[in-house]
Amino acid sequence: MNQIHELTTANRLLLADLLESLDEQQWHTPTLCAGWSAQEMAAHLLQPSITSFAQVFLVAIRYRGNTDRTVDHITRRIARRPRSDLIRLLRAHAHDRLDPPRVGPMGPYVDTCIHLRDIARPLGLETTVEGHQWRLVLDYLTAPGPAPALFGVHSLQGLALHATDLDHTWGDPHGQRIEGPAEALAMAITGRTHALPDLTGPGLAQLRLKT
């Protein structure tokens, strides 16, 4: 898992650079995560590094185990910090090696790839990770048992995902085909409908119903 930790570190630093480059309007532009601007996204990326299990547990009790509300509450609390502090802390914690339950190191890694594009896509920015990283992301997301929090569709059963830039296919080899860049495939199956126009194929209608 050393490679995954190293890639996660590099991606966090790339995220910090992107966040630092945004002007005020871009900083407050909604990302692909509903209700969050870049400010909240920066806070969310910091959450695992600066929030203790006890703090998360207490908030989870308050929201009766609702994960989405728990994460949103903690994120918005961290987001009260000044922009410069959020970016500084993201860089300071870039080398943290996190191994959360259920998802392990792949969870934080996938987060860095997806959330980078959550920020960049609505702004029309091309900032992204390289193709081999999207292959790692798709390998993980299409393997049995990815964490529900990372997965945005009910099931990929009956679908074949073909990355035109990597010439690689995941899923059911006899399923309905969906084609497009690996980044768009990863964004789409994690529930980002913004990426659907970048995809083609007979399976696209079925994927739309699943998101």
Contacts in CASP RR format, 6 or more apart in sequence:
PFRMAT RR
TARGET T0000
AUTHOR 0000-0000-0000
METHOD contacts of the structure
MODEL  1
MNQIHELTTANRLLLADLLESLDEQQWHTPTLCAGWSAQEMAAHLLQPSI
TSFAQVFLVAIRYRGNTDRTVDHITRRIARRPRSDLIRLLRAHAHDRLDP
PRVGPMGPYVDTCIHLRDIARPLGLETTVEGHQWRLVLDYLTAPGPAPAL
FGVHSLQGLALHATDLDHTWGDPHGQRIEGPAEALAMAITGRTHALPDLT
GPGLAQLRLKT
1 105 0 8 1.000
4 105 0 8 1.000
4 106 0 8 1.000
4 109 0 8 1.000
4 136 0 8 1.000
5 97 0 8 1.000
5 105 0 8 1.000
7 109 0 8 1.000
7 112 0 8 1.000
7 129 0 8 1.000
7 133 0 8 1.000
7 136 0 8 1.000
8 98 0 8 1.000
8 105 0 8 1.000
8 108 0 8 1.000
8 109 0 8 1.000
8 112 0 8 1.000
9 94 0 8 1.000
9 95 0 8 1.000
11 109 0 8 1.000
11 112 0 8 1.000
11 113 0 8 1.000
11 116 0 8 1.000
11 129 0 8 1.000
11 133 0 8 1.000
12 45 0 8 1.000
12 90 0 8 1.000
12 91 0 8 1.000
12 93 0 8 1.000
12 94 0 8 1.000
12 112 0 8 1.000
13 91 0 8 1.000
13 94 0 8 1.000
14 112 0 8 1.000
14 116 0 8 1.000
14 127 0 8 1.000
14 129 0 8 1.000
15 42 0 8 1.000
15 45 0 8 1.000
15 90 0 8 1.000
15 112 0 8 1.000
15 115 0 8 1.000
15 116 0 8 1.000
15 119 0 8 1.000
16 87 0 8 1.000
16 90 0 8 1.000
16 91 0 8 1.000
16 94 0 8 1.000
18 116 0 8 1.000
18 119 0 8 1.000
18 120 0 8 1.000
18 125 0 8 1.000
18 127 0 8 1.000
19 27 0 8 1.000
19 38 0 8 1.000
19 42 0 8 1.000
19 83 0 8 1.000
19 86 0 8 1.000
19 87 0 8 1.000
19 90 0 8 1.000
19 119 0 8 1.000
20 87 0 8 1.000
22 38 0 8 1.000
22 123 0 8 1.000
26 38 0 8 1.000
26 123 0 8 1.000
27 37 0 8 1.000
27 38 0 8 1.000
27 39 0 8 1.000
27 83 0 8 1.000
28 37 0 8 1.000
28 38 0 8 1.000
28 39 0 8 1.000
29 37 0 8 1.000
29 38 0 8 1.000
29 122 0 8 1.000
29 123 0 8 1.000
30 36 0 8 1.000
30 37 0 8 1.000
30 122 0 8 1.000
31 37 0 8 1.000
31 38 0 8 1.000
31 40 0 8 1.000
31 41 0 8 1.000
31 115 0 8 1.000
31 118 0 8 1.000
31 119 0 8 1.000
31 122 0 8 1.000
32 117 0 8 1.000
32 118 0 8 1.000
32 121 0 8 1.000
32 122 0 8 1.000
32 187 0 8 1.000
32 192 0 8 1.000
32 194 0 8 1.000
33 40 0 8 1.000
33 41 0 8 1.000
33 44 0 8 1.000
33 115 0 8 1.000
33 118 0 8 1.000
36 44 0 8 1.000
36 75 0 8 1.000
38 119 0 8 1.000
39 79 0 8 1.000
39 83 0 8 1.000
39 86 0 8 1.000
40 75 0 8 1.000
40 76 0 8 1.000
40 79 0 8 1.000
41 115 0 8 1.000
41 118 0 8 1.000
41 119 0 8 1.000
42 79 0 8 1.000
42 83 0 8 1.000
42 86 0 8 1.000
42 87 0 8 1.000
42 90 0 8 1.000
43 75 0 8 1.000
43 76 0 8 1.000
43 77 0 8 1.000
43 78 0 8 1.000
43 79 0 8 1.000
43 81 0 8 1.000
43 86 0 8 1.000
44 71 0 8 1.000
44 75 0 8 1.000
44 78 0 8 1.000
44 115 0 8 1.000
45 90 0 8 1.000
45 111 0 8 1.000
45 112 0 8 1.000
45 115 0 8 1.000
46 78 0 8 1.000
46 86 0 8 1.000
46 89 0 8 1.000
46 90 0 8 1.000
46 93 0 8 1.000
47 71 0 8 1.000
47 74 0 8 1.000
47 75 0 8 1.000
47 78 0 8 1.000
48 96 0 8 1.000
48 98 0 8 1.000
48 100 0 8 1.000
48 108 0 8 1.000
49 89 0 8 1.000
49 93 0 8 1.000
49 96 0 8 1.000
49 98 0 8 1.000
50 78 0 8 1.000
50 89 0 8 1.000
50 93 0 8 1.000
51 74 0 8 1.000
51 78 0 8 1.000
55 74 0 8 1.000
56 70 0 8 1.000
56 74 0 8 1.000
59 70 0 8 1.000
59 73 0 8 1.000
59 74 0 8 1.000
60 66 0 8 1.000
60 67 0 8 1.000
60 70 0 8 1.000
62 70 0 8 1.000
62 73 0 8 1.000
63 69 0 8 1.000
63 70 0 8 1.000
63 73 0 8 1.000
67 149 0 8 1.000
78 86 0 8 1.000
79 86 0 8 1.000
81 89 0 8 1.000
97 105 0 8 1.000
98 104 0 8 1.000
98 105 0 8 1.000
98 108 0 8 1.000
99 105 0 8 1.000
100 107 0 8 1.000
100 108 0 8 1.000
102 147 0 8 1.000
103 110 0 8 1.000
103 146 0 8 1.000
103 147 0 8 1.000
103 149 0 8 1.000
103 150 0 8 1.000
106 140 0 8 1.000
107 147 0 8 1.000
107 150 0 8 1.000
109 136 0 8 1.000
109 137 0 8 1.000
110 137 0 8 1.000
110 140 0 8 1.000
110 141 0 8 1.000
110 150 0 8 1.000
111 150 0 8 1.000
112 129 0 8 1.000
113 129 0 8 1.000
113 133 0 8 1.000
113 134 0 8 1.000
113 137 0 8 1.000
113 186 0 8 1.000
114 137 0 8 1.000
114 150 0 8 1.000
114 186 0 8 1.000
114 187 0 8 1.000
114 190 0 8 1.000
114 192 0 8 1.000
116 127 0 8 1.000
116 128 0 8 1.000
116 129 0 8 1.000
117 128 0 8 1.000
117 183 0 8 1.000
117 187 0 8 1.000
117 192 0 8 1.000
118 192 0 8 1.000
119 125 0 8 1.000
119 127 0 8 1.000
120 126 0 8 1.000
120 127 0 8 1.000
120 128 0 8 1.000
121 187 0 8 1.000
121 192 0 8 1.000
121 194 0 8 1.000
121 195 0 8 1.000
122 194 0 8 1.000
128 183 0 8 1.000
131 165 0 8 1.000
131 166 0 8 1.000
131 182 0 8 1.000
131 183 0 8 1.000
134 163 0 8 1.000
134 166 0 8 1.000
134 181 0 8 1.000
134 182 0 8 1.000
134 183 0 8 1.000
134 185 0 8 1.000
134 186 0 8 1.000
135 163 0 8 1.000
135 166 0 8 1.000
135 168 0 8 1.000
135 182 0 8 1.000
137 182 0 8 1.000
137 186 0 8 1.000
138 161 0 8 1.000
138 163 0 8 1.000
138 170 0 8 1.000
138 182 0 8 1.000
138 185 0 8 1.000
138 186 0 8 1.000
139 170 0 8 1.000
140 146 0 8 1.000
141 150 0 8 1.000
141 151 0 8 1.000
141 186 0 8 1.000
141 189 0 8 1.000
141 190 0 8 1.000
142 156 0 8 1.000
142 161 0 8 1.000
142 170 0 8 1.000
142 171 0 8 1.000
142 189 0 8 1.000
150 190 0 8 1.000
151 189 0 8 1.000
151 190 0 8 1.000
152 189 0 8 1.000
152 190 0 8 1.000
152 191 0 8 1.000
152 211 0 8 1.000
153 189 0 8 1.000
153 191 0 8 1.000
153 207 0 8 1.000
153 210 0 8 1.000
153 211 0 8 1.000
154 210 0 8 1.000
155 210 0 8 1.000
156 170 0 8 1.000
156 171 0 8 1.000
156 172 0 8 1.000
156 189 0 8 1.000
156 210 0 8 1.000
157 172 0 8 1.000
158 171 0 8 1.000
158 172 0 8 1.000
158 174 0 8 1.000
158 175 0 8 1.000
158 176 0 8 1.000
158 206 0 8 1.000
159 171 0 8 1.000
159 172 0 8 1.000
159 175 0 8 1.000
159 176 0 8 1.000
159 177 0 8 1.000
159 178 0 8 1.000
159 203 0 8 1.000
159 206 0 8 1.000
159 207 0 8 1.000
160 169 0 8 1.000
160 170 0 8 1.000
160 171 0 8 1.000
160 172 0 8 1.000
160 173 0 8 1.000
160 174 0 8 1.000
160 175 0 8 1.000
160 176 0 8 1.000
160 177 0 8 1.000
160 178 0 8 1.000
161 169 0 8 1.000
161 170 0 8 1.000
161 171 0 8 1.000
161 178 0 8 1.000
161 185 0 8 1.000
161 189 0 8 1.000
162 168 0 8 1.000
162 169 0 8 1.000
162 177 0 8 1.000
162 178 0 8 1.000
162 179 0 8 1.000
162 180 0 8 1.000
163 169 0 8 1.000
163 170 0 8 1.000
163 180 0 8 1.000
163 181 0 8 1.000
163 182 0 8 1.000
163 185 0 8 1.000
164 179 0 8 1.000
164 180 0 8 1.000
164 181 0 8 1.000
165 180 0 8 1.000
165 181 0 8 1.000
165 182 0 8 1.000
166 182 0 8 1.000
168 182 0 8 1.000
170 185 0 8 1.000
175 203 0 8 1.000
176 201 0 8 1.000
176 202 0 8 1.000
176 203 0 8 1.000
176 206 0 8 1.000
177 201 0 8 1.000
177 202 0 8 1.000
177 203 0 8 1.000
178 185 0 8 1.000
178 188 0 8 1.000
178 199 0 8 1.000
178 200 0 8 1.000
178 201 0 8 1.000
178 203 0 8 1.000
178 204 0 8 1.000
178 207 0 8 1.000
179 199 0 8 1.000
179 200 0 8 1.000
179 201 0 8 1.000
180 198 0 8 1.000
180 199 0 8 1.000
180 200 0 8 1.000
181 198 0 8 1.000
183 195 0 8 1.000
184 195 0 8 1.000
184 198 0 8 1.000
184 199 0 8 1.000
185 195 0 8 1.000
185 199 0 8 1.000
187 194 0 8 1.000
187 195 0 8 1.000
188 195 0 8 1.000
188 196 0 8 1.000
188 199 0 8 1.000
188 207 0 8 1.000
188 211 0 8 1.000
189 207 0 8 1.000
191 211 0 8 1.000
193 208 0 8 1.000
193 211 0 8 1.000
196 204 0 8 1.000
196 207 0 8 1.000
196 208 0 8 1.000
196 211 0 8 1.000
199 207 0 8 1.000
END
